[in-house]
């Protein structure tokens, strides 16, 4: 187990931060828009007991480069994931991405199918023709004053009871305050411009799609469309959960993912 931060080098030379925890088959964890790998802190122990978890700082977050002169986009972020696997000498890994991380995970599975074992896509969208947009009135306050934007984001992530009872967990998914303004803008644009719709039918990895039924940030119709678009995909909905279903329904969500991964073990030694 290696709990120290490390770096991989992306094809364009950018340094991509990540860390490794746990033992077992490798499992890549991909965070949401404008968040570092600490997005996974509240639930990571659920997986590190049985898997070698690899949590990545997307370009512009955490210990990764700020990306001031870089290309941006979910497909580029997917290449960074492959660079991390190369750095670790891992030939194949399971991939679990939520929100923008789920968009990135789609490209990893499409562009590097031989590197992906099982694929888990949470609270995300295929983009393009397969996107169900959020109500603009729901998102408009996010562009307002910082306090109001934070309150809106909290409400989008979880219901009032969870906000009151788990403030520390919720704070982990409210954004990386070390990001530069440009990095924040580019993350938003990367999410908005994501479009993997045409390649989703070619995804060969066993796929689990997860979504909260009360998700106003990425409406649950996105999950249904993804599951219909990816051959053989399984859809699991969490009744009443908002965008951060993996926090609000932690016990159930983690168990569903664990059972899915266990049903689709990697074949052979995942290390080269």
N, C-alpha and C positions, 0 to 999 in steps of 0.2 A: 504494500500500500504506500502510495506517494501522495502526501497531502500538501506538498509545497507547490507554489505556482511555477509553471514552466511556460515556455514559448515555442511555437512552431513558426516557420517562415513560409508565408503565402507565396504563390507564384510570382507576384509583383514585388516581393521583398518585404511586405508588411509583416510585423511581428504580431502573432495571434496568441493571446494568453489562454491558459487552461490549467486545470488541476485534476488530479486523479485521486479517487478514494475507493476503498473497498476491494473485494476479491471476487473472482469469478469471470464469467463471460463479459466482454466489454459492452458498455451501454453509454452512448453519447447522449448528453442532455443539452437541449438548445432552448435558450430563453426567449422571452417576448421582446417586442420593440423597445429600444432605449433602455434595456436592462442588461446588467452583467450576469455572470454565472451565479451570483448570489440569489437570483430569482428562485433557484432550486433549494436553497438552504433549509427551508422548513420541512421539506419532504425527502431530502436526499438520503437520509438514513434508512428510509423505507426500501431503498434499492441497493445501497452500498453493502448491506449484509449478504447479498447474494450475487452482486455484480460488481465489476470494476467500472465505476461511474466516471465518466470524463465530461466535466462541465466546462464549457467554452465561453470566453468573453468575445462576443461578436465584435468585429472591427468597430472602433470608436468607443467601446465600453471597457470598464475594468482595467486590466493590465495590458490590453491590446493597444496597438498604435492608434492614434487619433484619426488617422486616415485623411489627413489634410490634402494629400495629393493622390488619393486612391480612387479607383472605380468603386461604385456602390451598387448594391442590388442583392436580392435574395439568391440569385444564381451565383454571384461572386462569393457570398457568404458560404454557400455550399462547397465551393472549391477550398475555402479556408478550413472547413471541417475535414476534408480529405487530407489537407496538409497536416493537420493535427494527428490523424491516424497514421500518416506516413512517419511523422516524428516519433511516434510511439511504437512503430513497427507492427501495427495491427492491420491485418489483411481485411477482416470483416468485423463489423460491430452492429449491435442493435442501435436504433436511432429513435429517440423520443423528443419531439419538438412541440412546443405549445405556442399559440398565437403566432407572432412573426417567426419564431423558431420552427413552427409547423410548416410554414411556407418554405423556409430553408430546407427542412427535412425532405420535402417533396422533390426538390432539385437534387439533393444527394441521391435519393432513390432512383431518379430518372437518369441522371448523368453518370452515376457510378454504381450501377446495380450490383456489381460484383463485390462492393464494399459493405453492403447493407444486409443484415440478417432480417430481423423483424422490424417493422416500421410502426410507430405510434404517433398519430397526429391529433393534437388536442386544441380545441377552441380556435380553429383556423379556417382558412378558405383556400380554394384552388385558384382564385382570382379569375380575371377575364370573364368569359361567358358563364363561369361557374361561381360567381360571387354574388352573395346576397348582401347588399350594402346596409350599413347601420342607418337609422333615421338621423338625418342631419341635425335635427333639433336635439337629439341625445348627445351628439358629439360637440355641438357648438360651444358649450361652456369650457371645453378643454383648451380653447384658444383665448379664453378670458384671463382675468387676474389669477395669479398663482394660487392663492388660497382657494378660490372657487374651482379652479381646474383640479386641484388636488382632491377636493371633496367630491367632485364629479367622478374622478377616476376611481376613488374608493368605492363609490356606489356602483360603478360599472363592474368592479372586480368582485364584490361580495356584498351580501345582505347586511342589514344593521346589526343583527345579533353577532355575526362573525366579526364585524368591525369592532364591536365593543369587547368581545371575549378574546380575540386574537390579534391585538394591534401590532405586535412585533412581527408575526407571520405576514400580515398584510403589507407592512412597510417594505418587505423584501421585493414586492412586485410593483412598486409605485415609481420606478425609474432610477437610473444611475445618475446621481447628482454630480459626478465627476466629468460627465460628457461635455464636449465643447458644443456651442450652439450649432455649428455646422453639422457635427455628427448627429445631433438630434434631428435636424432637418432631413438629413440623408436617410436616417432610419425611417422616418415617416414616409418619405418618398418611396423607399424600397418596399415598404408594406403596401402602399397604395398602388404601385406599379406592378406588383407581383402578378404573374400570369403563367401558371403551369398547366392550364386547363387542357391544352392539346396533347401534352405528354403523359397525363395521368393514366390513360388506358394502357400505357406501356410499362407501368410500374409492376414489377414482378415480385417484390417483397411481400410476405404476408403482412397485412395492414389492419390496424385497429384504429378507428376514428372515435374520438371522445368529445362530448359537448354538453354544456349545461343548457337546460331548456329555457332558462331565464336570462340567457346571455344577450344583452342589448348591444354590446360592443362588436361581436361577431355573431349575428343572429344564427340560431340553431339550424336554419335551412342550409347553411353552409356545410355543416357536418353531414347532413343527409345527401347533399349533392356530391360531396367528396366520396362518401361510401358507395354511392351508385356509380361513380366514375372510375374508381380503382377496382380492377378485377378481383373478386373474392373478398373485398374488404368487409369488415365487421363494424357495425355502428353500435355504440353504447351511449345512451343519454342519461344525464343525472338530473332528475326532476327537481326543478326549483333552483338549481345552481346557476350562478352568474359566470362571468368570464373566468375567474380563478376557481373553477370547479375542483381542481386538484388540491386546493386549500380547503374550501368549504366542505367538500366531501372526501377529505383526505383518506380516511380508512377504506372506503369503498373504491375510490379511484385508484389508489396504489395497489389494492388487491386485484382489481381487474387487469391492470397493466402487468403485474407480477404473473398472474395466471396465463396471460397471453404470451409473454416472453418464455415462460416455462414450456408452453405447448409448441414453441418454435425455436428449439435450441440451435445454436450454430453448429454446422457440420465440420468436424475436424478441429484442428488447432487454429484459433483465430489469429495467432501471432505467426509471422512469417517463419 
